[in-house]
Amino acid sequence: MRNAITSIGLPMLFAQGLTMLFFALGFVVYYSRFWRWLTTTRAEKTGINRAVRLLPALAAIATAILFDRMASGRLLHVGGLLQHGMGLFVVSFIILDADIWPSELVVRAAGLMAVWGLSHGELGWSVVGTAARLFALLWALASWYLGPRIRYHIVPHFVWLMLIAVVYWGTIPSVSAGFRMSPLLIIQALVLYACAVLATALYLYLMRQEERESAMYARRATYDALTNAKTYAVFRADISRTFNNAHANGQPLTIASIDVDHFKQVNDHYGHLAGNEVLIGVATTLQKELDRHPGEHSLYRTGGEEFSIIFNEIPARTATAIVRACWAAVKNSTYHASKYAIRVTISAGITAVRVTDNHLDELLKRADDNLYQSKQHGRDTITVEGDTLHDTTHVQPQQLYAYCTAQVRQLSGNHADMTTEVLTARYEATTDQWHLVPGPRSFTHQYNFVQQVAQEAGKIALTVHLTLADCQSTRTRAHMAAVLARNQRPTRLRVLLAAPVPLMTLAALRADYQHLDVGFVLGLNADSVAQVTEPLLPLLDGIRLPLSLLRAAEEDPDTAQHLHTLVAQCRQHDVVIVVSGIDNSVDADYVRQKWPVDGGCGYFVSHPDLPRID
């Protein structure tokens, strides 16, 4: 009678479908967790670990063989259909495991071939039987290669497992486990199998999504989002643990506190975005250098521009050599942010745990004290247990100059740019600040920077500060000709000269620069405003009035009279009037309300930008 069974009724098909579904989900849940634990805790290829890692695969294969033997029909009449499917699912699923070694693949493939041979034994080595076995073997090899791309993706997982099922049921003997395998029965078997495969594919996909979210949240809590170094909270937890272990076991423990030198100046003059890029670059440099050295050491971001390194079970001597390598790597690196190439240095303080350290704070305070000593000794150095390796306090600091740009803008209307002005700033190490330098510098020194700015400024006029003698130099004229010869040149190059300039001298300059169409602007002060006569104005593009002079005119009638007369004459000769020193909104409102001028410059109008060190 059993040979006459060629299909399953819907109630029994539904019941077996639920049984298959629950079995497959339960197997996947527990097997996946156990395999993940094995691969994360026992990854070394030692003899014991190899044996332990084979346990889940051998247990799964044994279960599949047991199902196949149960499918002999000694139980329920329709039991073989369900148990064949369970056995196939188990040996197929384990071949898609991630990170299996070749030897483990051999065991899994052998299990698949064993289950296949038991269910397809009647075919022997016929053409169909041989082709089916060969396909199963190739499928196993391909699964090893494609496993990571299949396991946690719903459609590939479903298609790949259904592929082996179609071949399995399509080539199974016509009489198997006491049943006549009609086309309808084969379709019903595939339906049962498909339900289990689809359910497990959904489960694995959702499980992976949940794992990724958990890993993302864990990483956010563990790693600094900007620099990818570990966070301060993790530092406190790790240093507490390692400090206690060092005391309990007598192990060495060294920590280093690191600070990026003059980082506030980087933020102030290059912008916070550039500062962030520098921090990212420094952290990357430190981590790469740490990775080059053996031992247990971790990098943490413990403040804005502050980093710490824990050297667990590493003595101070070894840790110092590693920190010196990190210090040199940062010093020799260039960090690119926007159009700037920025170089920075670091200071460090190193200390090791002592038997007299009763509390963690004693260790941390000593590291901070050593870092502070490095800063006091000129920065760009390392202090180890109170001994500064490179004392730079007695080195005469180099006078650093930087060329920068600022915009001169209209004070009314749409506040459009009138000209890009090249300025000079000097860095003072004692105050860690840049200060604008009044007065001009040689155009020869400015030449390379002016060329760069001229390309970036496009069609906006460009203003440079020069001395009268420098302006009269033929070399200066040649350099200006080179700047203006480029395709992306400014509409006009203007030279700002400090008054007074004699009428004949200015006329001679206009003649010398006439072929270049270079304009001249006269910078005035309280002593020179009265010396500007009307015949001088047709030779000028503009005049520059300091705000302090306008304020002084409120108290001095003579100065006020000279200024009002000069402003009126400038209007008649189309000479542009710009007020300098406008540092806040009060200054800007005062100039707009009291004086009919064209433009202004100063910190309120445009912050100077420091592009590079001269």
Backbone torsions as a table, in degrees:
resi	resn	phi	psi	omega
1	MET	NA	-33.5	-176.7
2	ARG	-67.9	-31.0	178.8
3	ASN	-67.6	-17.8	-178.7
4	ALA	-84.4	-8.0	-177.6
5	ILE	-75.1	117.0	-177.6
6	THR	-121.4	0.2	177.1
7	SER	-162.4	169.2	-179.8
8	ILE	-117.7	139.0	176.4
9	GLY	-67.5	156.1	-177.0
10	LEU	-57.3	-44.3	179.0
11	PRO	-58.6	-45.5	-179.9
12	MET	-68.7	-36.7	177.7
13	LEU	-61.9	-42.2	178.4
14	PHE	-64.1	-44.2	-179.9
15	ALA	-62.6	-43.4	179.9
16	GLN	-70.4	-31.4	176.2
17	GLY	-62.7	-43.3	177.2
18	LEU	-64.0	-41.6	179.3
19	THR	-61.5	-45.6	178.4
20	MET	-62.1	-41.0	-178.4
21	LEU	-64.0	-48.7	-177.7
22	PHE	-66.8	-38.8	178.0
23	PHE	-63.1	-47.9	-177.0
24	ALA	-61.0	-45.0	-179.8
25	LEU	-64.0	-44.2	179.2
26	GLY	-62.7	-43.1	179.4
27	PHE	-61.8	-46.1	-177.8
28	VAL	-63.1	-42.5	-177.9
29	VAL	-60.0	-54.4	-174.4
30	TYR	-75.5	-39.1	179.7
31	TYR	-64.6	-43.9	-177.7
32	SER	-62.8	-42.0	179.9
33	ARG	-65.0	-43.8	-179.1
34	PHE	-65.0	-42.2	-180.0
35	TRP	-66.4	-39.2	178.1
36	ARG	-63.9	-39.5	177.8
37	TRP	-63.8	-42.0	179.4
38	LEU	-63.6	-43.8	-175.2
39	THR	-74.1	-21.1	-180.0
40	THR	-93.7	-23.3	-177.2
41	THR	-109.6	-16.8	-177.5
42	ARG	-133.8	63.1	-175.4
43	ALA	-88.8	-15.9	-176.4
44	GLU	-72.8	146.2	-177.4
45	LYS	-90.6	58.1	173.5
46	THR	-91.9	165.1	-177.7
47	GLY	-59.8	-43.3	-179.4
48	ILE	-66.0	-44.0	-178.9
49	ASN	-65.5	-36.1	177.4
50	ARG	-61.0	-42.4	-178.9
51	ALA	-67.1	-42.0	-178.7
52	VAL	-64.8	-39.0	-178.2
53	ARG	-69.8	-20.1	178.7
54	LEU	-81.4	-15.5	-174.8
55	LEU	-58.3	-50.4	-178.1
56	PRO	-63.4	-37.8	179.6
57	ALA	-67.1	-43.1	179.7
58	LEU	-65.0	-39.4	178.1
59	ALA	-64.3	-40.4	179.5
60	ALA	-65.6	-41.5	179.9
61	ILE	-65.4	-41.7	178.3
62	ALA	-61.5	-39.7	177.8
63	THR	-64.1	-42.0	179.9
64	ALA	-63.9	-41.6	178.6
65	ILE	-65.1	-38.9	177.3
66	LEU	-61.6	-42.8	177.6
67	PHE	-61.0	-41.5	-178.8
68	ASP	-63.7	-39.8	178.1
69	ARG	-67.6	-35.2	177.4
70	MET	-67.7	-24.4	-178.9
71	ALA	-74.4	6.8	-179.4
72	SER	-70.4	-9.9	176.0
73	GLY	98.2	7.7	-179.9
74	ARG	-76.8	-11.0	177.8
75	LEU	-101.4	-131.2	179.8
76	LEU	-66.1	155.5	-177.4
77	HIS	-58.3	-35.1	-175.8
78	VAL	-105.0	14.5	-177.1
79	GLY	-64.5	-35.1	-175.0
80	GLY	-59.2	-37.1	-178.7
81	LEU	-60.8	-45.9	-179.0
82	LEU	-68.4	-45.2	-173.4
83	GLN	-73.5	-33.9	170.8
84	HIS	-56.6	-45.4	-179.3
85	GLY	-63.7	-41.1	178.7
86	MET	-63.1	-43.2	-179.8
87	GLY	-63.7	-44.2	179.1
88	LEU	-63.4	-42.0	-178.6
89	PHE	-61.0	-44.1	-176.5
90	VAL	-62.3	-50.5	-175.5
91	VAL	-73.6	-23.1	176.7
92	SER	-78.1	-41.3	-175.9
93	PHE	-63.1	-41.5	-173.6
94	ILE	-70.8	-19.8	178.7
95	ILE	-71.2	-22.3	179.5
96	LEU	-85.4	6.5	178.8
97	ASP	-58.1	142.2	177.8
98	ALA	-80.6	150.6	172.5
99	ASP	61.3	35.4	176.0
100	ILE	-88.1	144.2	-179.5
101	TRP	-82.1	161.6	179.6
102	PRO	-55.0	-40.7	179.5
103	SER	-63.4	-35.3	178.5
104	GLU	-72.1	-31.8	175.4
105	LEU	-64.4	-40.4	179.7
106	VAL	-59.9	-43.6	179.7
107	VAL	-63.1	-45.0	-178.5
108	ARG	-66.1	-42.7	178.6
109	ALA	-64.7	-37.8	177.5
110	ALA	-63.7	-38.8	177.0
111	GLY	-62.9	-42.0	177.6
112	LEU	-62.2	-43.9	-178.1
113	MET	-67.7	-32.8	179.3
114	ALA	-67.5	-47.1	178.9
115	VAL	-64.2	-38.9	178.6
116	TRP	-63.2	-42.8	-178.8
117	GLY	-66.7	-36.5	179.6
118	LEU	-66.6	-40.7	-177.8
119	SER	-81.5	-25.1	-177.3
120	HIS	-112.3	21.5	-173.9
121	GLY	-60.5	-32.5	-177.5
122	GLU	-65.3	-21.6	-179.9
123	LEU	-74.3	-22.6	-178.9
124	GLY	58.9	-140.7	179.6
125	TRP	-106.6	35.7	173.5
126	SER	-65.8	173.7	180.0
127	VAL	-58.8	-45.7	-179.2
128	VAL	-65.9	-45.4	-179.0
129	GLY	-63.0	-43.4	180.0
130	THR	-66.2	-43.1	179.8
131	ALA	-63.7	-39.6	179.9
132	ALA	-65.0	-43.5	178.9
133	ARG	-64.4	-42.1	179.4
134	LEU	-63.0	-41.4	178.0
135	PHE	-62.2	-43.2	-179.8
136	ALA	-61.8	-40.0	179.6
137	LEU	-66.6	-44.8	178.1
138	LEU	-64.8	-36.3	177.4
139	TRP	-62.4	-40.8	178.9
140	ALA	-64.3	-43.7	179.0
141	LEU	-64.5	-42.2	178.9
142	ALA	-66.0	-34.1	178.9
143	SER	-64.6	-35.6	178.4
144	TRP	-63.3	-39.0	-179.7
145	TYR	-76.9	-40.3	-174.0
146	LEU	-94.0	-5.3	-173.4
147	GLY	-46.8	-51.8	-178.8
148	PRO	-61.1	-26.6	-179.4
149	ARG	-86.2	-9.1	-174.8
150	ILE	-109.4	-44.2	-166.3
151	ARG	-51.1	-47.2	-171.9
152	TYR	-108.1	22.7	177.8
153	HIS	-121.3	123.9	-167.6
154	ILE	-58.5	-56.8	-174.3
155	VAL	-66.2	-50.5	178.1
156	PRO	-59.0	-40.0	179.4
157	HIS	-61.2	-47.4	-178.5
158	PHE	-63.8	-48.0	-177.5
159	VAL	-63.3	-41.9	-174.9
160	TRP	-68.1	-43.0	179.2
161	LEU	-73.3	-31.8	176.7
162	MET	-70.3	-28.4	178.8
163	LEU	-61.4	-48.1	180.0
164	ILE	-68.1	-32.0	179.6
165	ALA	-67.5	-40.5	179.7
166	VAL	-62.0	-44.2	178.8
167	VAL	-67.5	-38.9	-179.0
168	TYR	-61.8	-53.4	-177.2
169	TRP	-75.5	-28.1	-179.7
170	GLY	-72.3	-23.8	-178.7
171	THR	-110.5	4.4	-178.9
172	ILE	-66.6	144.6	-179.2
173	PRO	-54.8	152.8	-176.6
174	SER	-63.2	-27.6	173.9
175	VAL	-120.5	113.8	-176.8
176	SER	-136.5	133.3	-179.8
177	ALA	54.2	31.2	177.3
178	GLY	83.3	10.9	-177.6
179	PHE	-121.3	146.8	174.4
180	ARG	-87.3	113.1	-172.5
181	MET	-81.2	84.5	176.4
182	SER	-75.4	161.4	176.2
183	PRO	-54.2	-38.7	180.0
184	LEU	-65.6	-40.7	179.7
185	LEU	-66.1	-38.9	177.6
186	ILE	-62.8	-42.7	178.4
187	ILE	-62.2	-41.6	178.8
188	GLN	-63.7	-39.0	177.4
189	ALA	-62.8	-41.4	178.7
190	LEU	-67.1	-35.4	177.4
191	VAL	-63.2	-46.2	177.2
192	LEU	-57.8	-46.0	-178.2
193	TYR	-65.0	-41.4	-178.2
194	ALA	-63.2	-38.5	179.1
195	CYS	-61.4	-44.4	-179.7
196	ALA	-66.0	-43.2	-178.6
197	VAL	-65.0	-44.1	-179.1
198	LEU	-64.0	-42.9	180.0
199	ALA	-63.0	-44.0	180.0
200	THR	-69.0	-33.7	176.6
201	ALA	-63.1	-43.3	177.0
202	LEU	-63.0	-42.9	-179.5
203	TYR	-62.3	-47.2	-179.1
204	LEU	-62.9	-39.6	178.6
205	TYR	-63.1	-47.7	179.9
206	LEU	-65.1	-36.9	178.2
207	MET	-63.3	-43.1	179.4
208	ARG	-65.0	-40.3	177.8
209	GLN	-61.6	-42.0	178.9
210	GLU	-65.5	-39.5	178.3
211	GLU	-64.1	-40.7	180.0
212	ARG	-66.1	-40.7	177.3
213	GLU	-64.1	-42.8	178.7
214	SER	-63.2	-41.7	179.0
215	ALA	-65.5	-37.2	179.2
216	MET	-64.8	-45.9	179.3
217	TYR	-65.1	-38.8	178.6
218	ALA	-64.7	-39.3	179.9
219	ARG	-68.2	-38.6	177.5
220	ARG	-60.4	-36.9	-179.9
221	ALA	-77.8	-22.3	-173.8
222	THR	-99.9	-36.6	-173.5
223	TYR	-116.3	140.5	176.2
224	ASP	-65.9	129.5	-174.0
225	ALA	-64.6	-29.7	-176.6
226	LEU	-82.7	-54.2	-170.0
227	THR	-97.5	-12.3	-178.1
228	ASN	69.5	9.4	170.7
229	ALA	-82.9	161.7	178.8
230	LYS	-68.6	154.0	-173.2
231	THR	-81.0	170.0	179.0
232	TYR	-64.4	-37.7	179.2
233	ALA	-61.7	-41.5	177.8
234	VAL	-67.5	-36.8	177.5
235	PHE	-59.4	-46.5	-179.4
236	ARG	-62.0	-41.3	179.8
237	ALA	-67.2	-43.9	-177.2
238	ASP	-69.2	-41.8	-177.9
239	ILE	-69.3	-32.8	176.4
240	SER	-65.1	-44.3	-179.5
241	ARG	-65.3	-48.2	-177.8
242	THR	-68.7	-32.9	177.5
243	PHE	-64.2	-45.1	179.2
244	ASN	-64.7	-41.0	178.5
245	ASN	-65.1	-40.4	-180.0
246	ALA	-62.1	-41.6	178.9
247	HIS	-68.8	-41.3	-175.4
248	ALA	-71.1	-36.3	-173.4
249	ASN	-108.4	0.0	-179.1
250	GLY	67.3	29.4	-178.8
251	GLN	-90.6	151.3	176.6
252	PRO	-71.9	148.5	176.7
253	LEU	-148.4	125.3	-179.5
254	THR	-127.6	139.7	174.9
255	ILE	-126.9	151.4	177.8
256	ALA	-127.4	129.6	173.2
257	SER	-102.7	130.4	-173.1
258	ILE	-127.5	140.9	179.2
259	ASP	-135.4	136.1	177.0
260	VAL	-77.8	124.0	-175.7
261	ASP	-70.1	139.1	173.5
262	HIS	54.5	36.5	-176.5
263	PHE	-69.9	-31.0	177.4
264	LYS	-60.7	-37.5	178.5
265	GLN	-66.0	-36.0	176.6
266	VAL	-62.4	-45.6	179.4
267	ASN	-64.1	-44.0	-175.3
268	ASP	-65.8	-37.0	-169.7
269	HIS	-109.3	-13.3	174.4
270	TYR	-114.1	-15.0	180.0
271	GLY	100.4	156.1	-176.7
272	HIS	-67.0	-31.6	177.7
273	LEU	-64.3	-41.9	176.1
274	ALA	-65.3	-39.1	177.0
275	GLY	-60.2	-40.5	177.4
276	ASN	-62.7	-41.0	178.9
277	GLU	-63.4	-37.1	177.8
278	VAL	-65.3	-44.2	178.8
279	LEU	-60.5	-43.6	178.1
280	ILE	-60.5	-44.7	-179.3
281	GLY	-63.9	-43.3	179.4
282	VAL	-63.5	-45.2	179.5
283	ALA	-60.8	-41.5	179.4
284	THR	-64.6	-42.3	178.2
285	THR	-61.6	-46.3	179.8
286	LEU	-61.2	-45.0	-177.6
287	GLN	-65.9	-41.9	179.0
288	LYS	-61.8	-40.4	-179.5
289	GLU	-69.3	-39.1	177.5
290	LEU	-63.0	-37.5	-178.8
291	ASP	-65.1	-21.6	-179.5
292	ARG	-77.0	-14.5	-174.3
293	HIS	-110.8	137.2	179.6
294	PRO	-71.6	164.4	178.5
295	GLY	110.2	171.8	-178.7
296	GLU	-97.9	104.9	178.4
297	HIS	-144.3	141.6	-175.8
298	SER	-132.2	144.2	-179.7
299	LEU	-101.4	135.3	-179.8
300	TYR	-131.2	145.2	170.0
301	ARG	-97.2	111.0	-173.1
302	THR	-106.9	4.4	178.1
303	GLY	-170.0	-170.7	-178.6
304	GLY	-55.4	-62.2	177.7
305	GLU	-116.8	22.4	-176.2
306	GLU	-108.2	138.3	177.4
307	PHE	-128.9	157.1	175.2
308	SER	-135.2	150.2	176.7
309	ILE	-127.0	129.4	174.1
310	ILE	-101.0	121.4	177.0
311	PHE	-105.1	93.8	-176.3
312	ASN	-81.0	128.9	-179.2
313	GLU	60.3	30.7	178.4
314	ILE	-124.6	124.6	-179.7
315	PRO	-71.0	165.3	-175.3
316	ALA	-61.5	-36.7	-177.7
317	ARG	-62.1	-46.4	179.4
318	THR	-67.8	-42.1	-180.0
319	ALA	-62.6	-37.5	179.7
320	THR	-62.8	-40.4	178.3
321	ALA	-63.0	-38.2	179.4
322	ILE	-69.1	-42.5	179.9
323	VAL	-65.5	-36.8	177.2
324	ARG	-63.7	-37.4	176.3
325	ALA	-65.3	-39.6	177.2
326	CYS	-64.6	-43.9	179.7
327	TRP	-59.3	-45.1	179.9
328	ALA	-67.6	-37.5	-178.8
329	ALA	-64.3	-43.1	177.9
330	VAL	-66.3	-42.7	-178.2
331	LYS	-61.3	-33.0	-176.8
332	ASN	-95.5	6.5	-178.8
333	SER	-100.5	150.8	174.2
334	THR	-117.7	128.4	-177.4
335	TYR	-108.3	128.9	-174.7
336	HIS	-101.2	126.7	177.3
337	ALA	-137.3	118.1	-176.5
338	SER	55.7	-125.1	-178.5
339	LYS	-93.4	2.6	-173.7
340	TYR	-98.4	146.2	169.9
341	ALA	-113.2	112.2	-169.3
342	ILE	-115.7	136.5	176.5
343	ARG	-120.3	135.7	-179.1
344	VAL	-132.9	168.1	175.1
345	THR	-127.4	169.7	178.1
346	ILE	-128.7	154.6	170.7
347	SER	-115.6	149.7	-175.9
348	ALA	-142.6	150.6	172.7
349	GLY	-127.9	131.6	-174.8
350	ILE	-123.9	137.4	174.3
351	THR	-150.2	157.3	179.2
352	ALA	-118.5	155.0	179.5
353	VAL	-65.3	144.8	179.2
354	ARG	-120.5	155.8	179.6
355	VAL	-65.8	-21.0	179.9
356	THR	-85.0	-4.9	178.6
357	ASP	-73.9	105.4	179.9
358	ASN	-85.5	-18.2	-176.6
359	HIS	-142.8	150.4	-180.0
360	LEU	-58.2	-36.9	-177.0
361	ASP	-59.5	-28.2	177.8
362	GLU	-64.8	-41.3	178.0
363	LEU	-65.5	-46.1	-178.1
364	LEU	-65.5	-40.7	179.7
365	LYS	-63.8	-38.2	179.5
366	ARG	-65.5	-38.5	176.8
367	ALA	-64.7	-43.3	178.6
368	ASP	-64.4	-39.2	178.5
369	ASP	-63.2	-39.6	178.2
370	ASN	-66.8	-38.3	176.6
371	LEU	-64.0	-43.1	179.3
372	TYR	-62.0	-37.7	178.2
373	GLN	-64.5	-37.5	176.5
374	SER	-60.7	-41.1	179.0
375	LYS	-66.9	-40.5	180.0
376	GLN	-66.5	-25.5	-179.5
377	HIS	-95.4	25.7	170.7
378	GLY	103.3	2.7	-177.4
379	ARG	63.4	-177.3	179.6
380	ASP	52.5	44.6	-177.7
381	THR	-156.0	176.3	-177.3
382	ILE	-129.2	135.3	175.9
383	THR	-117.3	126.3	-179.7
384	VAL	-117.5	113.9	178.5
385	GLU	49.5	45.3	176.7
386	GLY	86.5	-3.6	-179.2
387	ASP	-107.2	111.8	-179.9
388	THR	-83.0	125.1	-173.6
389	LEU	-73.3	-37.7	-177.2
390	HIS	-131.3	95.5	-178.8
391	ASP	-82.4	113.3	-177.4
392	THR	-108.1	9.8	-175.8
393	THR	-69.2	-26.6	-176.9
394	HIS	-95.7	2.8	176.6
395	VAL	-83.3	129.1	179.2
396	GLN	-64.0	117.6	-177.0
397	PRO	-64.8	139.9	178.4
398	GLN	-71.4	138.5	177.5
399	GLN	-76.8	111.5	-175.5
400	LEU	-99.7	128.9	175.4
401	TYR	-117.5	149.4	176.2
402	ALA	-136.9	138.3	171.4
403	TYR	-88.2	139.6	-179.4
404	CYS	-140.7	171.4	179.2
405	THR	-125.5	153.6	173.2
406	ALA	-146.3	153.3	-177.9
407	GLN	-95.8	140.7	167.4
408	VAL	-99.8	124.7	-172.8
409	ARG	-127.1	158.2	174.2
410	GLN	-64.8	143.5	179.3
411	LEU	-90.3	-8.3	178.8
412	SER	-133.3	174.4	179.9
413	GLY	71.0	-131.9	-176.4
414	ASN	-94.1	11.0	177.5
415	HIS	55.2	43.0	-178.0
416	ALA	-68.8	153.8	176.4
417	ASP	-68.0	133.9	176.5
418	MET	-100.5	-39.3	-179.8
419	THR	-161.7	151.9	171.1
420	THR	-97.4	124.6	-173.5
421	GLU	-107.9	132.6	177.0
422	VAL	-90.7	123.4	-178.4
423	LEU	-119.8	168.0	177.7
424	THR	-121.5	135.9	177.6
425	ALA	-126.4	150.1	179.2
426	ARG	-119.5	135.1	179.2
427	TYR	-92.2	129.8	177.8
428	GLU	-110.3	112.3	-175.4
429	ALA	-66.0	-31.2	-176.6
430	THR	-65.0	-33.6	179.4
431	THR	-106.6	-3.6	-179.6
432	ASP	54.7	46.2	-178.3
433	GLN	-142.3	157.0	171.8
434	TRP	-98.6	143.0	177.2
435	HIS	-131.4	134.6	177.0
436	LEU	-66.4	137.4	-177.2
437	VAL	-96.9	118.8	176.8
438	PRO	-69.2	144.6	178.0
439	GLY	93.2	167.5	-173.5
440	PRO	-89.0	167.4	167.4
441	ARG	-127.1	166.4	-176.7
442	SER	-57.8	137.8	178.3
443	PHE	-67.2	-27.0	176.4
444	THR	-60.6	-41.0	177.8
445	HIS	-68.5	-34.4	-177.0
446	GLN	-83.1	-12.1	-165.0
447	TYR	-54.0	-51.5	-177.0
448	ASN	-61.9	-41.7	-179.8
449	PHE	-67.4	-40.7	179.2
450	VAL	-62.4	-38.8	176.7
451	GLN	-59.6	-44.4	180.0
452	GLN	-63.7	-45.7	-178.5
453	VAL	-65.5	-37.4	-179.8
454	ALA	-60.9	-36.9	177.9
455	GLN	-68.3	-39.0	-176.3
456	GLU	-80.1	-29.4	-176.9
457	ALA	-72.5	-21.9	179.2
458	GLY	67.1	-125.9	-175.1
459	LYS	-93.5	10.2	176.5
460	ILE	-82.6	141.9	179.2
461	ALA	-62.1	151.3	-177.5
462	LEU	-122.4	130.7	-178.1
463	THR	-116.9	131.8	177.3
464	VAL	-123.3	148.5	177.2
465	HIS	-93.8	124.8	179.8
466	LEU	-135.8	156.7	170.1
467	THR	-82.2	162.2	179.2
468	LEU	-62.7	-41.4	-179.1
469	ALA	-65.6	-40.6	179.5
470	ASP	-65.7	-37.3	-179.8
471	CYS	-66.6	-30.0	-179.6
472	GLN	-80.9	-7.0	-176.4
473	SER	-74.7	136.8	176.4
474	THR	-66.2	-30.1	177.9
475	ARG	-65.1	-38.7	177.4
476	THR	-63.3	-43.0	179.3
477	ARG	-62.1	-39.0	178.7
478	ALA	-64.6	-41.4	178.9
479	HIS	-65.2	-40.7	178.4
480	MET	-65.3	-37.6	177.7
481	ALA	-62.2	-38.4	178.9
482	ALA	-66.1	-40.0	178.4
483	VAL	-63.3	-45.3	-175.7
484	LEU	-77.4	-13.4	-178.7
485	ALA	-78.1	-15.4	-177.1
486	ARG	-72.7	157.6	-177.8
487	ASN	-65.4	-46.9	-179.7
488	GLN	-87.9	66.9	-176.3
489	ARG	-99.9	157.7	177.9
490	PRO	-69.1	163.0	178.2
491	THR	-62.8	-34.1	178.5
492	ARG	-160.2	145.8	174.9
493	LEU	-101.3	125.6	-178.8
494	ARG	-114.3	144.1	178.5
495	VAL	-112.3	124.7	177.9
496	LEU	-95.1	117.1	179.1
497	LEU	-112.4	144.4	177.4
498	ALA	-81.8	131.0	176.5
499	ALA	-72.5	154.9	3.8
500	PRO	-88.8	150.2	172.6
501	VAL	-126.0	122.2	-178.9
502	PRO	-58.5	147.9	-178.2
503	LEU	-56.9	-46.4	-177.3
504	MET	-65.9	-37.3	179.1
505	THR	-64.9	-44.2	179.8
506	LEU	-65.0	-38.4	178.5
507	ALA	-63.8	-38.6	178.7
508	ALA	-66.6	-38.2	177.8
509	LEU	-64.7	-42.6	178.5
510	ARG	-59.7	-38.2	178.9
511	ALA	-68.1	-40.7	-178.9
512	ASP	-65.5	-34.6	-174.8
513	TYR	-103.2	8.7	-174.9
514	GLN	-61.0	-38.4	-178.0
515	HIS	-70.2	-18.6	177.7
516	LEU	-95.4	-9.9	-177.8
517	ASP	57.3	44.0	176.8
518	VAL	-89.0	132.1	179.3
519	GLY	-98.9	165.5	-177.3
520	PHE	-127.4	139.3	177.8
521	VAL	-123.3	137.9	-177.2
522	LEU	-107.5	123.1	176.8
523	GLY	-91.4	123.4	-174.3
524	LEU	-106.2	159.1	170.7
525	ASN	-139.3	-175.8	-175.2
526	ALA	-61.1	-32.4	-176.9
527	ASP	-81.3	-24.1	-172.2
528	SER	-104.7	-10.8	-174.7
529	VAL	-61.9	-34.6	-178.1
530	ALA	-75.3	-14.0	-177.2
531	GLN	-90.1	-4.0	178.9
532	VAL	-84.5	109.5	-178.8
533	THR	-97.4	161.0	-176.0
534	GLU	-62.7	-35.6	178.4
535	PRO	-61.1	-19.8	-179.4
536	LEU	-77.1	-26.7	-170.8
537	LEU	-64.6	-38.9	179.4
538	PRO	-62.1	-17.8	179.3
539	LEU	-87.8	-3.8	-173.8
540	LEU	-110.2	148.3	168.7
541	ASP	-86.8	-30.6	-177.8
542	GLY	-167.6	171.8	173.2
543	ILE	-127.4	153.4	-180.0
544	ARG	-118.4	119.7	-179.4
545	LEU	-111.8	125.7	175.8
546	PRO	-72.9	145.2	179.3
547	LEU	-59.4	-34.6	179.6
548	SER	-60.5	-32.0	178.2
549	LEU	-68.7	-40.6	177.6
550	LEU	-65.3	-40.3	177.9
551	ARG	-63.8	-40.7	-179.5
552	ALA	-65.7	-30.1	-179.8
553	ALA	-64.8	-23.0	178.1
554	GLU	-64.7	-27.6	-176.9
555	GLU	-103.2	-12.3	-175.2
556	ASP	-123.4	105.6	-177.7
557	PRO	-59.4	-37.7	-179.4
558	ASP	-64.1	-45.4	178.4
559	THR	-62.9	-40.6	179.5
560	ALA	-62.1	-40.7	-179.7
561	GLN	-64.2	-45.1	179.2
562	HIS	-60.9	-41.6	-177.5
563	LEU	-67.6	-45.0	-179.6
564	HIS	-63.6	-38.7	177.2
565	THR	-64.9	-42.8	-179.7
566	LEU	-64.1	-42.3	-179.9
567	VAL	-62.4	-42.5	179.8
568	ALA	-64.6	-40.9	178.9
569	GLN	-67.2	-36.5	177.4
570	CYS	-63.2	-37.5	178.7
571	ARG	-63.5	-37.6	-178.7
572	GLN	-69.0	-31.9	-175.6
573	HIS	-104.6	13.2	178.6
574	ASP	56.2	39.7	176.3
575	VAL	-93.0	125.5	-177.8
576	VAL	-74.0	135.9	179.9
577	ILE	-111.2	123.0	178.6
578	VAL	-122.7	137.3	177.9
579	VAL	-105.2	128.8	178.8
580	SER	-100.2	162.7	176.4
581	GLY	83.2	21.3	177.6
582	ILE	-84.7	101.0	-171.6
583	ASP	-104.1	-9.1	-179.8
584	ASN	-153.7	175.9	-176.6
585	SER	-67.6	-30.1	178.0
586	VAL	-63.8	-43.4	177.3
587	ASP	-61.4	-44.0	-177.9
588	ALA	-63.8	-43.1	179.3
589	ASP	-64.4	-39.8	179.8
590	TYR	-61.4	-46.9	-177.5
591	VAL	-65.4	-43.2	-178.7
592	ARG	-62.8	-37.5	-175.6
593	GLN	-82.6	-30.3	-171.3
594	LYS	-102.5	-27.6	-170.2
595	TRP	-131.1	130.6	179.3
596	PRO	-82.1	74.4	-178.1
597	VAL	-109.1	170.3	-174.9
598	ASP	-94.0	-42.4	-174.1
599	GLY	-149.0	178.9	-179.7
600	GLY	-150.2	164.2	175.4
601	CYS	-146.5	160.0	-174.8
602	GLY	140.1	177.2	-174.3
603	TYR	-62.9	-30.3	178.9
604	PHE	-71.5	-34.4	-178.0
605	VAL	-79.1	-44.7	-177.9
606	SER	-162.2	124.7	176.7
607	HIS	-73.8	134.4	176.2
608	PRO	-61.8	144.1	-178.9
609	ASP	-114.8	126.3	-177.7
610	LEU	-98.3	98.8	-174.3
611	PRO	-80.2	-33.3	-179.3
612	ARG	-166.4	161.0	-178.6
613	ILE	-87.0	138.0	178.0
614	ASP	-84.4	NA	NA
